[in-house]
Amino acid sequence: MRIWLFTIAVMVLVAGLPGPATYAQRNIQEGEKLPDFVLGNLYNTTQPELAFSTLKKKKLILFDFWSPSCKGCLLSFPKMDSLQRLFAGQLQVVMVNQQSLESTKHLFEKRKFLFRPDLPFATADTLLNSFFKISVLPAIAWVDDQGVFQKMTSTVTTTTIRKFLADGEVSLDSYAGTARYISPFDTAMIKNVVYSTYLSKAESGTNLRTPGKDGISMTFNAPIDLYIEAFNEIDRYDFRKPGRLIVNLKDSSPFLWPVNKELHPEWEKENLYNYALLLPNSTKAEKFIAMQQDLQRYFKVRARVEKREVNAWVLVRTTQKDLLKTKGISGPITFSPSDIYSTKFPAERKIMDRPYELFSRLFENWIRYKLNMPVVDQTNYTGNIDISFAGETVDRPTLPLIKKELRRYGLDLIEKKVFIEVLVLGDK
């Protein structure tokens, strides 16, 4: 009888199902070995099951925990795919999620803009989630070829994998788990605070609490993000848009995120900040002026808003004939590009009997990043309009397709120099 009970316990562990196997009921700590197991409920592979003993033939195993609700996880799929291809002989990535096999299949069938990595998926997982303490996603468990759990991290890069393969060290910060929130102000004295400002280097796993509706609070921001927030003045401008930021610094590296995302983890350790400001009796304008002054004092950078002549895409009218005038029949607004969450893909994207300003704003939002230049509307059009574009144009825009759609409405998109307000950072 005892032997029979022991056999059942082993079978439960092997199948990855909840049960009386005591090893699976506690979190495995760094430096501990994982027991042998077999993963079932596999997706995106012809194998019916995946044995841990087979995975250990590679020098590094990455168990990438994800869920459909984690946008950062979904956006990382192409990167995980490329890492597997790059280190194919030494690395095995396994995607791990708790949703059922059918649900996972359905997800990729319905979301055609969601990239499906060429990796095995262990779906309906309970076993690996019982081994590792997963509180927030993304979460990536690093396991070596001896089956030893090395570290849990929130990200992974080509550089950090190369380092691990060379010397066995995981050089990334540990996975923070649940974030810790701290107040930059003394909570016992907060009601008496007239003016307070706080600037610190960011610390992994620690966020600032918002100091109230009259305050500003920013966590894990590069200096350039702090400057943009201070000078945007609650969206009066948007200096994150292409072409609206000019940096003239002898050394801009501590201010700007590296173009190469592989460098982000190391760069972040030295160059991210937390900032908080409390001015209970101030106007909005005063708060941002105070923030600007704080940044100037610490970073020693001269920042100002100027009108500069820049290259831009300009939306213009090509005829005085009104080809946009509404017929007065309203409908749902579908004038938006599809993304990784989209499950419906209308053949036409429409705005019916809505103000022209709505079209102008939506059009700029998706065109400016596709063409990587400022977009300026010079049509001077007012009133309600009807307009529709082919869904393919909105989802996969090219300049010829965009111009073709616009011509039907007496509009065009031309490239020319215009004066716009930009944020300029320079040395003092």
DOZASE-161206 format. One line per field, with one value per residue: x, z, y of N, C-alpha, C in turn; residue number from 0. Coordinates in steps of 0.001 Angstrom, whole numbers, plus 500000, padded with zeros to 6 digits. Example, Ala and Ser with C-alpha at 12.3 -4.5 7.8 and 13.67 -1.06 7.14 Angstrom:
2
n.x = 513190,512850
n.z = 507800,507080
n.y = 494310,497750
ca.x = 512300,513670
ca.z = 507800,507140
ca.y = 495500,498940
c.x = 513200,512900
c.z = 507800,507870
c.y = 496700,500030
num = 0,1
This chain:
428
n.x = 500828,501913,503851,502260,500973,503192,503939,501783,502131,504535,503753,501911,503576,505193,503339,502732,500606,498499,498992,499909,502713,505420,507744,507009,505451,506724,508639,511461,514735,517367,520246,519437,518600,516307,513797,513564,511227,508351,506932,503666,500765,501592,502200,502675,504688,505786,506231,504887,505362,507669,510686,512507,515078,515862,515890,518083,520255,521106,523132,521954,518750,515785,512917,510214,507811,504497,501456,498279,497325,499489,501114,503808,504969,503871,504892,507519,507840,508952,511663,512453,512232,514243,516506,516569,517135,519631,521280,521028,522376,523112,521139,517828,514645,511630,508292,505970,502725,499616,497150,494776,495519,493834,492867,495214,495881,493673,494140,496355,495288,493230,494385,495924,497973,499657,502783,503965,506246,508816,508852,508611,505579,504581,501603,498676,499969,500925,502931,505606,504979,504582,507107,508518,508347,506081,505041,504656,504553,506650,508477,511399,512951,516193,517988,520571,522670,522917,520599,520204,518662,519346,518691,515972,514714,513511,513866,515850,518868,520928,523576,523667,523096,525295,527288,526558,526886,529597,530767,528956,527477,524661,524067,522132,519840,518090,514832,512183,509715,506783,506222,507642,506259,507016,506836,507855,507692,507329,504862,503527,503771,502683,500380,501189,503004,504255,505856,507678,510279,511693,514335,515859,518162,516918,515649,515621,512530,511302,508869,507573,505066,502210,502107,499603,496766,497661,500277,503358,504614,507109,508543,511394,512585,514330,516616,515878,513183,512143,512579,510956,508415,508276,508307,506265,503914,501383,500426,500238,502171,503765,506500,507500,506872,508024,510758,510436,512173,515301,518583,521431,523991,527266,527892,525535,524830,524149,521590,519843,517993,519774,520150,520553,518893,519916,521708,520272,519675,522147,522639,520401,520849,522490,521373,518666,515955,513998,511371,509670,507192,505630,503261,500937,499204,499407,499084,498586,500446,502451,503493,504832,506716,508223,509217,510782,512755,513925,515111,516943,518719,519915,520832,522235,521690,520709,517496,514851,511875,511471,510698,511324,512492,511640,511813,508798,505780,503045,499612,497379,494844,493683,491773,489017,486571,484235,484807,484532,482304,479760,477116,475419,474862,475629,478045,479918,483279,485957,488481,491294,494541,495198,496370,498399,496364,494112,491231,489329,489088,488195,487318,487069,487982,486420,485202,482348,480209,481477,483527,486001,488432,488821,489448,491836,493498,493622,494696,497213,498348,498870,500313,502628,504612,504978,506065,508039,508471,507502,503971,501842,498842,497464,495051,492926,490326,486944,484090,481738,482549,482622,484643,486638,489053,490819,491131,493588,495351,495392,496362,498789,500435,501742,503493,502577,500045,498697,498569,496995,494520,493924,493638,491101,489517,490177,492577,496052,499326,502220,505763,507531,509260,508474,507602,507741,507025,509652,511508,514520,517609,520599,524137,525045
n.z = 500000,500783,498854,496586,497090,497043,494382,493089,493925,492667,490003,489848,490180,487929,485884,486144,487598,490302,493578,496124,496126,497873,497210,495135,496354,497523,497087,494985,495803,494864,493610,494260,493086,490535,490599,488521,485840,483693,481119,479983,477894,475658,473301,469951,469119,467854,469627,472053,474764,477090,478462,481397,481603,478969,478295,479794,478268,477029,477682,478982,480268,479822,481429,480485,481878,481207,480358,478684,479376,479957,478611,478194,478181,475828,473893,474030,472692,469963,470560,472281,470529,468643,470277,470844,468318,467862,469839,469495,469815,472476,474149,475484,475260,476989,476829,479290,480510,482307,481173,479398,476970,474700,474951,474574,471926,470663,471203,469553,467070,466805,467141,464821,464584,466591,467344,466916,468581,467554,469477,472134,474005,477290,478406,480531,482998,486215,487651,487223,488049,490698,491540,491320,492702,491505,491167,489764,486275,483400,484009,484284,484573,485191,484475,484844,483065,484842,486097,488042,489663,488909,488884,489033,486717,485267,482665,479705,477807,474821,475505,478257,478175,476738,478603,480683,479445,479149,481747,483625,485111,486063,485121,485379,487258,490041,489838,490858,491959,493829,493848,496047,497810,498622,500545,499602,501393,504809,506320,508670,508901,506627,506262,507005,505157,503068,500887,499074,497651,495861,494849,493661,493026,491184,492545,492112,492250,493979,494303,494104,496158,495081,495842,496364,494918,494256,493644,491998,490813,489893,488803,488165,485851,483037,482819,480550,480293,482589,482027,479756,480865,482654,480936,479147,480320,481169,478683,477024,475187,473227,473586,473134,470659,467313,466148,467856,469866,470708,471346,472439,473738,475075,476211,475972,476866,479619,479723,477710,476668,475653,472175,471367,472646,474036,475770,477766,480421,481978,481720,482947,485673,486541,485663,486056,487672,490561,491120,492993,493826,495860,496079,497668,497522,494995,491519,488477,486556,488126,489451,487426,486632,488970,488971,486660,487500,489596,488169,486586,488516,489513,487309,485745,483161,480347,479470,477225,475579,472161,468975,466086,462748,461047,459253,458107,457805,456144,456299,453833,451968,448690,447054,446816,446910,448946,450033,452261,453743,456009,455739,457741,459074,461753,463261,464688,465722,463973,463238,463688,464022,463890,466575,468877,470473,468972,467629,465755,462415,460614,457184,456254,457737,459658,460175,461035,460690,462619,464411,462453,463768,465306,463429,462481,464749,465318,462916,462880,465130,464385,462049,462455,463739,461975,459763,460967,461468,462364,462164,460715,460658,458210,457049,457897,458251,459389,461250,461013,459648,457150,456685,455289,455308,453666,455480,455328,454647,456968,458820,457730,456803,454018,452385,449635,449699,451714,450634,448410,449585,450835,448641,447657,449141,448646,449869,450839,451670,452269,452151,453859,455131,458323,460990,464289,467793,469844,472245,473575,474662,476135,476936,479846
n.y = 498790,501242,501535,501802,504285,505964,505749,506933,509586,510270,510084,512163,514374,514113,514458,517086,518023,519268,517911,515450,515578,516507,517944,519586,521428,523532,526537,526529,527364,529691,528085,525540,522238,521289,518746,515773,515873,515770,517612,518165,518857,520359,522964,524170,522495,519324,517362,515109,515293,516836,516202,517002,516000,515906,518620,519447,518901,521115,524015,526135,526726,528465,529256,530879,532703,533670,535483,535959,538482,540027,542535,543256,540729,539591,541299,540610,538245,538086,538682,536570,534466,535128,534967,532228,531213,532359,531235,528493,525986,525927,526838,526522,527721,527740,528438,529304,528962,529352,529065,527019,524404,524522,527130,528581,527890,529050,531747,532468,531863,533714,536240,537764,539584,539045,537901,534623,532802,530505,528283,525835,525574,525245,524609,525139,525001,523904,522824,524013,526559,526038,525405,527817,531076,533104,536267,538636,539460,540157,537056,535208,532176,531033,528197,525841,523372,521333,521207,523068,525743,529009,531823,534184,536449,539552,540117,539468,539387,539375,539876,539185,536469,535525,536074,534359,531858,531922,532198,531257,533065,534954,538039,539953,542074,540695,539243,541206,540642,541289,544728,547169,549844,553144,556180,559388,561400,562361,560650,561241,563942,564968,566559,569043,569874,572334,572825,570493,568565,565805,563783,560910,558190,555454,552410,548976,547297,549048,551496,554856,556278,558101,561504,562623,564423,566927,566698,565559,562541,560307,557291,555281,556615,557921,560719,562273,561662,562823,565526,565850,565386,567561,569774,569282,570055,568894,567715,569918,570247,567687,566269,563799,562993,562244,564200,566371,566847,568061,567369,568748,568016,567608,565159,562973,560511,559779,560763,559907,557035,554137,553417,550820,548208,546108,547143,548297,547070,547313,550044,551160,550729,552784,555159,555756,557469,558500,560767,563234,565667,568069,570478,571756,574010,575035,576127,574234,575061,576240,574034,572613,574460,574573,571955,572003,573815,572347,570236,571616,572564,570217,568603,570352,571319,573181,573828,574466,575660,576051,577585,575886,575311,572468,569324,567947,565974,567180,567681,568558,570396,569693,570648,572905,571858,570236,567213,565736,566172,565281,562840,562699,560362,558575,556324,553534,554273,553158,553691,552845,551343,547778,545665,543696,542793,542690,541123,541336,542472,544852,545346,547887,550995,553358,556734,558270,560958,562624,565031,566742,567160,564875,562847,563999,563903,561114,560180,561447,560207,557510,557744,559309,557795,555702,556998,558379,561140,564519,565215,567495,569257,571202,571840,573399,572592,572332,571141,568335,565096,562414,559626,557024,554432,551778,548750,547396,549439,550975,549138,548237,550531,552322,554974,555469,554112,555508,558116,557605,556952,559396,561128,560615,562201,564759,565477,565602,564376,565938,566482,568909,571831,573109,575359,574364,573835,572836,570886,571815,570688,571639,572130,573998
ca.x = 500000,502796,504491,501246,500800,504395,503883,500816,502734,505513,503010,501346,504669,505625,502311,502588,499302,498562,498816,500605,504176,505857,508769,506365,504627,507494,509450,512867,515590,518562,521287,518853,518281,514932,513663,513197,509798,507962,505886,502657,499948,502503,501693,503678,505729,505247,506476,503746,505789,509019,511329,513548,516370,516187,516218,519398,521315,521542,523863,521064,517308,515014,511476,509651,506427,503733,500006,497708,497050,500766,501525,505254,505269,503515,505814,508848,507871,509968,513012,512740,512419,515560,517531,516640,517814,521030,522024,520312,523131,523401,520004,516460,513610,510310,507269,505148,501526,498633,495933,494663,496065,492865,492841,496455,495697,492668,494768,497168,494425,492387,495169,496866,499107,500481,503864,504076,507645,509057,509298,507602,504780,504025,500348,497967,501037,500851,504172,506672,504504,504743,508544,509017,507408,505776,504054,504390,505120,507345,509364,512196,513785,517433,518371,521757,522612,522864,519263,520244,518019,520345,518129,514763,514866,512346,514214,517035,519469,522002,524798,523626,523195,526707,528055,526250,527505,531052,531242,527913,526932,523513,524505,520973,519240,517114,513400,511773,508461,505838,506900,507501,505912,507457,506436,509005,507443,506983,503400,503008,503832,502278,499358,501838,503987,503919,506625,508676,510721,512456,515001,516762,518425,515892,516060,514780,511503,510769,508149,507113,503636,501818,501935,498308,496332,498368,501699,503916,505397,507626,509428,512178,512604,515580,516558,515142,511752,511797,512515,509772,507255,508282,508048,505013,502864,500127,500048,500178,503030,504120,507869,507856,506613,509226,511178,510099,513188,516656,519551,522754,524856,528555,527730,524093,524607,523407,520257,518995,518030,520602,519414,520675,518159,520736,522462,519359,519787,523298,522464,519355,521364,523169,520812,517234,515674,512650,511162,508366,507031,504370,502929,499492,498394,499888,498383,499296,501595,503505,504121,505772,507842,509054,509909,511830,513836,514608,515947,518050,519695,520668,521482,523079,521391,519840,516355,513916,510983,511729,510134,512388,512058,512005,511131,507561,504721,501985,498331,496853,493724,494068,490633,488050,485357,484151,484613,484477,481078,479006,475723,474627,474566,476761,478329,481080,484583,486848,489657,492485,495284,495158,497576,498510,495136,492986,490653,488475,489868,487263,487894,487098,488079,485559,484729,481123,479504,482256,484326,487249,489571,489015,490229,493170,494270,493872,495590,498565,498855,499451,501199,503889,505620,505255,506911,509131,508653,506303,502837,501185,497610,497277,493849,491972,488980,486101,482805,481684,482963,482626,485868,486973,490259,490896,491746,494987,496127,495542,497162,500141,500492,502899,503188,501692,498685,498111,498268,495881,493293,493670,493225,489644,488838,490761,493653,497350,500362,503434,506909,508088,509746,507513,508040,506983,507659,510474,512243,515949,518499,521984,525022,525016
ca.z = 500000,500824,497535,495668,497350,496577,492914,492696,494170,491605,488764,489905,489954,486542,484993,486324,488175,491744,494302,497395,496019,498754,496582,494265,497128,498057,496079,494897,496028,494020,493984,494440,491887,490263,490409,487162,485571,482288,480827,478989,477394,474850,472115,469024,468938,467491,470723,472965,476096,477148,479693,481928,481284,477597,478330,480421,477280,476681,478794,479676,480042,480270,481530,480347,482349,480546,480298,477635,479875,480180,477330,478081,477803,474422,473057,474090,471920,468890,471128,472766,469322,468064,471193,470642,467045,467966,470733,469344,470295,473907,474878,475198,475869,477096,477237,480312,480886,483057,480390,478817,475631,473737,475078,473968,470474,470268,471288,468360,465893,466724,467102,463721,464721,467695,466847,467568,468523,467222,470760,472789,475058,478306,478787,481698,483936,487664,488243,487247,488878,492105,491829,491372,493239,490452,491656,488678,484990,482982,484936,483530,485451,484567,485007,484112,482529,485963,486673,489192,489495,489137,489208,488366,486264,484563,481264,479277,476629,474170,476293,479518,477849,476409,479844,481411,478744,479319,483126,484503,485971,485595,485487,485494,488583,490371,489688,492050,492540,494132,494078,497362,497648,499717,500429,499677,502426,506138,506333,509894,508766,505284,506257,507259,504111,502183,499655,499238,496399,496152,493687,494084,492062,491269,493120,491588,493152,494864,493619,494948,496259,494614,497020,496387,493641,493977,493486,490843,491252,488757,489238,487116,484658,482572,482903,479438,480583,483581,481340,478894,481742,483214,479910,478441,480999,481032,477280,476194,474094,473355,473101,472792,469239,466474,465688,468788,470913,470197,472438,472061,474901,474763,476590,476175,477248,480873,479623,476729,476618,474546,471007,471443,473831,474771,476779,478749,481820,482659,481707,483907,487048,486875,485064,486292,488855,491084,491406,493577,494162,496518,496257,497901,497201,493731,490275,487670,485918,489131,489729,486370,486713,490090,488535,485728,488288,490298,487217,486177,489601,489711,486114,485128,481730,479929,478710,476852,474452,471073,467663,465153,461441,460924,458206,458623,456875,456325,455708,453156,451044,447283,446341,447642,446955,450240,449826,453577,454433,456484,455326,458960,459623,462606,463474,465558,465225,463802,462549,464493,463521,464676,467364,469382,471168,468032,467161,464620,461467,459617,455863,456179,459018,459382,461100,460414,461354,463788,464112,461702,464693,465741,462372,462436,465885,465134,461765,463311,466116,463807,460923,462822,464062,460760,458881,461832,461393,462820,461249,460991,459887,457723,456215,458451,458076,460588,461028,461039,458388,456934,456013,455488,454669,453641,456689,455058,454682,458363,459541,457154,455962,453257,451905,448458,450074,452483,449715,447574,450374,451075,447399,447472,449943,448363,450825,450477,452698,451575,453015,453749,456388,459054,462332,465379,469101,470205,473490,473276,475810,475821,478079,480379
ca.y = 500000,502402,501663,502321,505712,506664,505766,507959,510899,510507,510303,513515,515314,513986,514985,518519,518316,519446,516669,515355,515556,517591,518768,520579,522338,524648,527211,526146,528522,529779,527128,524220,521479,520898,517299,515390,515970,515763,518593,517810,519981,521174,523668,524691,521496,518012,516431,514963,515701,517390,515760,517881,515381,516315,520052,519633,518700,522461,524627,527061,526596,529622,529098,532229,532707,534735,535305,536808,539829,540711,543111,543148,539341,539384,542066,539995,537000,538094,538650,535222,533658,535427,534440,530780,530979,532777,530334,527220,524836,525989,527406,526120,528554,527125,529385,528657,529712,528569,528907,525683,524206,525041,528588,529094,527758,530045,533065,532725,531798,534906,537483,537566,540495,538557,537055,533323,532376,529099,527746,525002,526176,524360,525255,524582,524634,524077,522322,525019,527664,525674,525446,529187,532057,534067,537233,539578,539081,538948,536366,534239,531349,530562,526881,525370,522008,520391,521298,523980,527051,530047,533136,534648,537826,540098,540290,538729,539999,538622,540080,538447,535043,535253,536073,533130,530735,532022,532003,530748,534123,535730,539399,540843,542214,539666,539503,541954,540152,542360,545997,547807,551255,554001,557579,560287,562400,561851,560575,561862,565400,565346,567620,570325,570173,573447,572598,569441,567958,564596,563192,559849,557133,554422,551130,547911,546772,550093,552570,555953,556531,559422,562363,563301,564988,568170,566432,564857,561388,559546,556222,554607,557451,558505,562181,562875,561500,563839,566823,565860,565551,568915,570793,568993,570810,568138,567519,571126,569807,566269,566211,562420,562794,562367,565520,567444,566888,568299,567226,569251,567834,566976,563761,562740,559109,559585,561355,559236,555577,553647,552926,549368,547780,545153,547886,548885,546624,547909,551506,551511,550686,554041,556373,555950,558287,558730,562200,563571,567081,568388,571893,571637,575190,575593,575847,573244,575712,576433,572741,572236,575404,574114,570746,572439,574416,571256,569501,572491,572638,568980,568069,571382,571340,574289,573310,575519,575384,576994,577275,575536,574830,571057,568566,567358,565599,568169,567312,569752,570224,569867,571201,573631,571054,569548,565778,565106,566552,564123,562633,562774,559027,558238,554902,553320,554722,551997,554215,552585,550175,546556,545417,542329,542426,542721,539859,541687,543268,545369,545634,549350,551697,554509,557752,558745,562056,563026,566225,566541,567132,563489,562192,564589,563396,559680,560040,561810,559255,556296,558032,559950,556784,554936,557810,558849,562593,565219,565351,568776,569435,572587,571881,574371,572049,572273,570491,566882,564479,560973,559217,555616,553903,550320,548221,547061,550681,551390,548144,548143,551736,552792,556326,555447,553729,556619,559218,557164,557100,560818,561793,560454,563227,566066,565707,565032,564425,566371,566727,570254,572400,573927,575757,573748,573989,571694,570992,571817,570508,571970,572362,575368
c.x = 500855,503459,503513,501026,501983,504376,502920,501405,503715,504817,502397,502403,505084,504614,502142,501234,499413,498307,499701,502111,504755,506890,508130,505577,505416,508325,510892,513718,516768,519632,520766,518569,516779,514880,513371,511683,509581,506816,504954,501911,500774,501795,502881,504886,505073,505438,505243,504082,507244,509639,512424,514938,516813,516596,517642,520556,521851,522189,522986,519630,516653,513543,510867,508161,505686,502239,499460,497458,498318,501300,503034,505684,505022,504480,507216,508945,508905,511391,513373,512972,513816,516693,517678,517389,519310,521861,521469,521063,523309,522220,518711,515507,512307,509335,506286,503938,500516,497320,495944,495284,495128,492812,494074,496389,494777,493272,495521,496343,493646,493194,496264,498056,499987,501508,503905,505523,507754,509667,508225,506900,504309,502782,499740,498943,500644,502184,505240,506256,504575,506221,509023,507935,507202,504693,503717,505078,505641,508234,510076,513115,514976,517844,519547,521616,522706,521491,519172,519588,519017,519733,516814,514974,513595,512604,515430,517565,520521,523278,524796,523656,524640,527549,527804,526934,529021,531497,530164,527265,525750,523735,523359,520532,518226,515699,512870,510524,507509,506583,506627,507246,506344,506959,507685,508867,507060,505464,502793,502931,503237,501272,499966,502820,503457,504620,507640,509007,511697,513035,515969,517069,517371,516478,515088,513803,510880,510129,507753,505597,503350,501528,500613,498008,497074,499847,502047,504739,505812,508660,510103,512151,514012,515476,515751,513639,511278,511660,511270,508516,507152,507881,506802,503836,501480,499609,499762,501051,503133,505496,508372,507621,507904,509497,510953,511059,514553,517615,520928,523680,526161,528509,526262,523809,523899,521952,519301,519120,518924,519725,519417,520026,518920,521477,521581,519570,520949,523148,521469,519873,521946,522389,519309,516999,514216,512532,509767,508358,505673,504265,501414,498669,498764,498891,499186,500555,502754,504231,505172,506954,508783,509847,511040,513031,514622,515572,517157,519131,520547,521458,522347,522918,520460,518747,515382,513042,511203,510917,511289,511774,512567,511288,509913,506697,503532,500731,497691,495629,494202,492935,489745,486728,485355,483787,484513,483133,480229,477606,474813,474250,475766,476908,479526,482370,485509,488183,490916,493203,495132,496452,497535,497263,493941,492544,489675,489221,488950,487966,487976,487202,487417,485461,483518,480465,480161,483108,485631,488445,489856,489827,491663,494053,494613,494856,497033,499153,499477,500378,502568,504981,505951,506216,508059,509481,507410,505230,502061,499976,497464,496044,492885,490531,488245,484798,482904,481965,482595,483934,486116,488231,490136,491622,493219,495878,496396,496463,498603,500374,501826,502517,502309,500249,497979,497677,497081,494546,492928,493142,491725,488854,489440,491843,494956,498307,501666,504548,507425,508551,508662,508129,507134,507738,508384,511120,513731,516734,519929,522802,524917,526306
c.z = 500000,499474,496536,495858,496854,495054,492423,492845,493079,490295,488720,489620,488500,485594,485110,486873,489674,492465,495526,497301,496760,498100,495766,495048,497748,496938,496146,494978,495047,494538,494227,493096,491766,490150,488938,487008,484073,482110,479751,478543,476539,473642,471279,468883,468603,468610,471632,474388,476046,478491,480106,481613,479870,477554,478844,479491,476776,477906,479623,479277,480601,480265,481579,480697,481758,480715,479222,478081,480104,478852,477127,477671,476308,473496,473042,473248,470785,469434,471592,471596,468733,468951,471021,469358,467160,468767,470668,469938,471796,474780,474500,475986,475862,477604,478161,480640,481535,482315,479706,477423,474584,473760,474422,472449,469959,470237,470003,467072,465692,466542,466034,463776,465918,467149,467630,467473,468224,468434,471320,473905,476003,478855,479998,482806,485389,488304,488356,488076,490362,492511,492114,491882,492208,490955,490619,487418,484279,484096,484167,484495,484652,485253,484178,483711,483609,486633,487862,488832,489882,489590,488478,487983,485537,483074,480957,478016,476038,475003,477550,479280,477524,477680,480639,480761,478926,480734,484113,485394,485308,486057,485592,486945,488803,490128,490990,492711,492765,494488,495483,497126,498888,499474,500524,500780,503740,506272,507569,509763,507453,505269,506474,506170,503210,500838,499939,497882,496711,494847,494196,492914,492261,491825,492667,492645,494070,494033,494620,494997,495740,495811,497057,495066,493278,493690,492161,491401,490038,489256,488031,485796,484332,482705,481773,479658,481606,482924,480465,479730,482248,482187,479072,479022,480780,479589,476511,474961,474193,472750,472901,471316,468437,466083,466649,469968,470266,471382,471929,473273,474476,475097,476925,476718,478591,480791,478773,476830,475460,473407,470992,472743,474650,475924,477908,480177,482579,482771,482786,485340,487482,486509,485221,487638,489277,491401,492000,493972,494813,496715,496468,497441,495853,492605,489516,487060,486895,489438,488676,486297,487829,489702,487571,486486,489054,489361,486786,487246,489689,488476,485377,483605,481429,479028,478423,475689,473405,469842,466706,463832,461264,459725,458811,457475,457174,455578,455137,452315,449627,446448,447318,447750,448247,450017,451140,454284,454778,455889,456554,459559,460441,462752,464387,464901,465166,463183,463412,463946,464448,465450,467911,470123,470216,467639,466007,463735,460351,458299,455615,457583,458824,460543,460430,461290,462671,463417,463385,462638,465187,464705,462380,463548,465718,463994,462160,464227,465486,462640,461370,463132,462859,459848,459635,461618,461980,461739,461662,460080,459509,456835,456621,458284,459420,460230,461070,459663,458369,456208,456297,454702,454616,454897,456502,455103,456110,459117,459042,456230,455251,452710,450658,448806,450822,451552,448803,448301,450546,449827,447164,448186,449731,449346,450286,451657,451991,452587,452779,455112,457011,460399,463360,466684,469471,471556,473183,474587,475379,477074,478537,480017
c.y = 501250,502635,502262,503819,506507,506801,506833,509348,511243,510801,511692,514551,515311,514617,516481,518903,518513,518136,516636,515344,516742,518480,519892,521614,523479,525268,526733,527408,528524,528818,525730,523562,521253,519376,517000,515439,515909,516750,518067,519049,520925,521757,524121,523753,520169,516994,516333,515389,516150,517050,516731,517326,515731,517778,520275,519317,520037,523105,525555,526782,527852,529264,530495,532183,533911,534467,536237,538245,540645,541240,543014,541753,539131,540108,541461,538727,537025,538014,537247,534274,533868,534920,532930,530448,531280,531780,528901,526037,524787,526414,526709,527006,527768,528179,528668,529536,528784,528391,527534,525631,524787,526563,529212,529013,528858,531447,533393,532649,533090,536191,537386,538528,540126,537580,535740,532839,530885,528401,526823,525770,525075,525036,524547,524200,524882,523725,523396,526230,527333,525661,526868,530139,533159,535010,538300,539061,540319,538374,535253,533503,530819,529259,526357,523906,520935,520395,522223,525306,528138,531369,533336,536104,538264,540254,539431,539415,539070,538686,539229,536938,534675,535180,534803,531927,530725,531689,531552,531783,534796,537166,540392,540966,541107,540177,540108,541383,541317,543644,546527,549298,552042,555417,558447,561331,561715,561861,561238,563377,565893,566497,568992,570745,571286,573265,571495,568852,566838,564063,562140,558937,556043,553131,550056,547410,547788,551203,553646,555981,557935,560318,563123,563978,566260,567950,565793,563704,560573,558540,555581,555377,557901,560019,562817,562752,562524,565203,566916,566067,566992,569959,570501,569759,570177,568190,568807,570906,568289,566094,564791,562135,562949,563813,566652,567547,567050,568277,567619,569212,567174,565493,563525,561343,558939,560045,560528,557719,555136,553132,551400,548877,546741,545834,548420,548388,547253,549419,551928,551573,552029,555285,556557,556633,558177,560218,562385,565048,567273,569884,571973,572828,575810,575376,574793,573843,575869,575134,572406,573196,574986,572869,571094,573004,573354,570530,570324,572519,571370,568566,569083,571425,572503,573725,574441,575049,576462,576596,577060,575073,573400,570444,567886,566878,566492,567715,568573,569385,570480,570448,571958,572881,570245,568080,565009,565305,565339,564061,562583,561437,558579,556733,554764,553798,553512,552400,554068,551362,548978,546391,543999,541872,542286,541316,540085,542672,543769,545697,547128,549918,553060,555475,558389,559805,562431,564243,565884,566429,565714,562720,562692,564019,561916,559435,560351,560746,558024,556557,558533,558935,555915,555679,558474,560322,563240,565243,566590,568918,570905,572711,572985,573910,572043,571563,568979,566297,562996,560647,557741,555274,552385,549835,547909,548295,551115,550430,548069,549341,551909,554161,556312,555091,554855,557746,558870,557327,558570,561524,561680,561528,564612,566462,565126,565192,564746,566634,568142,570737,573277,574300,575087,573983,572699,571965,570840,571693,570780,572145,573796,576088
num = 0,1,2,3,4,5,6,7,8,9,10,11,12,13,14,15,16,17,18,19,20,21,22,23,24,25,26,27,28,29,30,31,32,33,34,35,36,37,38,39,40,41,42,43,44,45,46,47,48,49,50,51,52,53,54,55,56,57,58,59,60,61,62,63,64,65,66,67,68,69,70,71,72,73,74,75,76,77,78,79,80,81,82,83,84,85,86,87,88,89,90,91,92,93,94,95,96,97,98,99,100,101,102,103,104,105,106,107,108,109,110,111,112,113,114,115,116,117,118,119,120,121,122,123,124,125,126,127,128,129,130,131,132,133,134,135,136,137,138,139,140,141,142,143,144,145,146,147,148,149,150,151,152,153,154,155,156,157,158,159,160,161,162,163,164,165,166,167,168,169,170,171,172,173,174,175,176,177,178,179,180,181,182,183,184,185,186,187,188,189,190,191,192,193,194,195,196,197,198,199,200,201,202,203,204,205,206,207,208,209,210,211,212,213,214,215,216,217,218,219,220,221,222,223,224,225,226,227,228,229,230,231,232,233,234,235,236,237,238,239,240,241,242,243,244,245,246,247,248,249,250,251,252,253,254,255,256,257,258,259,260,261,262,263,264,265,266,267,268,269,270,271,272,273,274,275,276,277,278,279,280,281,282,283,284,285,286,287,288,289,290,291,292,293,294,295,296,297,298,299,300,301,302,303,304,305,306,307,308,309,310,311,312,313,314,315,316,317,318,319,320,321,322,323,324,325,326,327,328,329,330,331,332,333,334,335,336,337,338,339,340,341,342,343,344,345,346,347,348,349,350,351,352,353,354,355,356,357,358,359,360,361,362,363,364,365,366,367,368,369,370,371,372,373,374,375,376,377,378,379,380,381,382,383,384,385,386,387,388,389,390,391,392,393,394,395,396,397,398,399,400,401,402,403,404,405,406,407,408,409,410,411,412,413,414,415,416,417,418,419,420,421,422,423,424,425,426,427
